[in-house]
Amino acid sequence: MSAPTVDGATTTSLRATTSSSGWRRAVGGRTFWFWVFVAPFLTGLLLFVYVPIGWSAYLSVFDARNTVTPRPDQFVGFGNYLSLLTDSAFLTSLGTFTVFTLGIVPLTYACSLGLALMLQRIRVARTFFRSVFFVPTAVSYVIASMVWRMSIFNGARFGLVNSVIRALGGNPVSWLSGDTPVYWVVLVSLRLWLQVGFYMILFIAGLNRIGKDTYEAAALDGASGWRLFRHITWPQLASTSAAVVLLLVIGAFQAFDEFYNTLATIGNYPPFARPPLVYLYLISLGGGTQNLGVGSAGTLILTLVIAAFGIVQLVITRRLERSR
Amino acid sequence: MADNSFTGFRRPFSRRSMLAAGGGVAAAAVLAACGSNSGMSSGSSSSASAKANLTQWYHEYGEDGVQAAVTKYAAAYDKANVAVKWTTGDYEKAVSAALLTSAVPDVFEYANGPTADMILAGQVLDLTDVLGSAKSDFNQSIMAPRMFRDKVWAIPQTIDMQMLYYRKSVLSKAGVSAPTTFEALVDAAAKVTTKDMGGFYAGTDSGVGVLGLPFIWSAGFRSISSDGKSLDFIDPAFYSALTAYKAFRDGTGLLRNASAEWYDAAPFINGECAMQWTGLWALPKVKAALGDDFGVIAFPGFGSSGKPSVAAGAYGACVAAKGANPDAAKAFVKWLWVDQTDDQVEFSTAFGTHIPAKPALAAKASTLSSGAGADAAKLVADVGHVTDIRWTSAIGTAYSSALTNIIVAGKDPATELAAVASTAKTELAKLS
């Protein structure tokens, strides 16, 4: 199509063509093309996301074991929800993960913002360093977990970190045994390494949106260094920050891959550092089980928790923005 | 074959499946792949006019030659056309997803036979009559714990097991013999430990995962009580067994970290430990590396009422209830896993070391006639245990959590196991 013009004649002729038949109007119209582009994704979204969510909600009120079409006599009402909410292991997993979230979210936030700011300042090899920090994002969680578990943080005396500790005269550390909470070092460093590059890119995009003239104006008023960051950069990044924090929180609550692949052994996952999704997987799908009722109830509870976190965060962000 | 059809918990994981677990299962692809199989209508199964079409599913065995062998067995059957489907990836998830559809595999293997939930959901057929009087030919310690409501739901194909490997030369140099009691194990492990070699190794979780059920059996208990309503091991004698194991872990004899997990014999072969709990599947490798300088024993008994035990398991052949030709499928399963004894021996012993599910056939296998192979076959026959069919994932998860809390964190056994008992009560009520 040609570029839109404000030329009167063109507009009139266009109008004449499009109104000549309803079919042509539909084909040529924006609505038609909207649906052409949106329909495949919308269909996919409905079919593979919303239908399963709805079905999960349906299954969650049944004792649905090894079936997706439970019989009426398997109806248990809120029984699955109640059993999970009175299950101390499930509640512990939620509690542990609130703590994990409170740790990993600020840490990733600070590191990715710090990297973004540093990369904005350097003049040479900026693209190179951007790529270097971004590359871990492309690594699979499973593969990274294997490397962390078997090589870097292997508890044997020849593990990488343990070799360094021994060279410095210390005793090897059992990183993943649960005797001490050092397993958090393994898990947090792994997730940080994997995701920091992605959030760094988001911050770089946010930083690029701040106009140079804003900084120049501030500089004319005598602001520099910390004051520039505090009063210009930070407030201008508010919407990016909100998005980053929300994504980090959701990601933390959905933790599964690196935990499972770092801590599970055949037939066993320790009771510490057990995220809610890992626990639900173990009791509803582990060992050839298919307890879809309990699994569905658990995921819906988790969805509600994540939504609650999201809402709280939204309210706080709005308040902060208004107070400025 | 590279599976270990049991493990301490209710179902076997293959070594591969743990690696695959993080990636999830492409259930949709599996469904698509099997969608074209519908077989013949069920009415034709009894007539001789046309041969029924059957599909038979296997998981991916690690050894070369297994796939060719099972395809050969299926092709040799002349009463039906049997198509073998070799399933890579997370096999159990693939099977349980397929069983929810109308395109089910007619015949499939499942670790230790179907789960109780599969039976209760009506997904598999009762094979008691198919087996008939041949039932007594099979190893009863493999069959009995997998019966449900007094019926047989799967025919065991071949037995795999775990046991304790020890280095003969290292033990004799330290002046100890192969331990037959837990106290002797603790003593031997401490005596053989040096700066370079650990005593006993059973995984980086100190054996909590894999030895969970052997602890129960070696302390002289069953996992589930005979009436099926409660756990059998909630007992002070078992508390003290676990306390003894905790002391063992806190001492010097238990190696806590090694280059590989318990299911890989590398730590034992490399000399990182003098004793290791691992599987029968490691036997060929250990033999190649150490020659005759090793022996195999059961996990020793705890205290005066305990007795040694080994963990065993067997993939079992099941028949899907929704298959188009259930009678033809039953007849095929009987032909292959009950009647074809030569094929059964070949399947068990030609591609790695396993034990035929019928004790009488073990004598025919050259790999089991002498040495450690013969000892392993004897251990299974004498002190082999299989995970009870009522030991669900929820119970297993609660139990392993409690064990970690007791053995690693030093919490009170009575309190921790009471929580497991309460989980089990709810679970077992659903299965009765």
Interface residues (C-beta under 8 A of the other chain):
Chain A: D63 R65 N66 T67 V68 S83 S88 A89 Y141 V142 S145 M146 N154 G155 A156 R157 F158 G159 P172 S174 L176 S177 G178 D179 F256 D257 Y260 N261 A264 T265 I266 G267 N268 Y269 P270 P271 F272 Y279 L282 I283 S284 L285 G286 G287 G288 T289 Q290 N291
Chain B: N4 T7 G8 F9 R10 R11 F13 R15 M18 L19 A21 G22 G23 E92 K93 S96 L99 L100 Y110 A111 T115 D117 M118 L120 A121 Q123 G203 T204 D205 S206 V208 G209 V210 G212 R256 N257 A258 S259 E261 W262 Y263 E272 T392 S393 A394 G396 T397 A398 S400 S401 T404 N405 V408 A409 A419 T426 K430
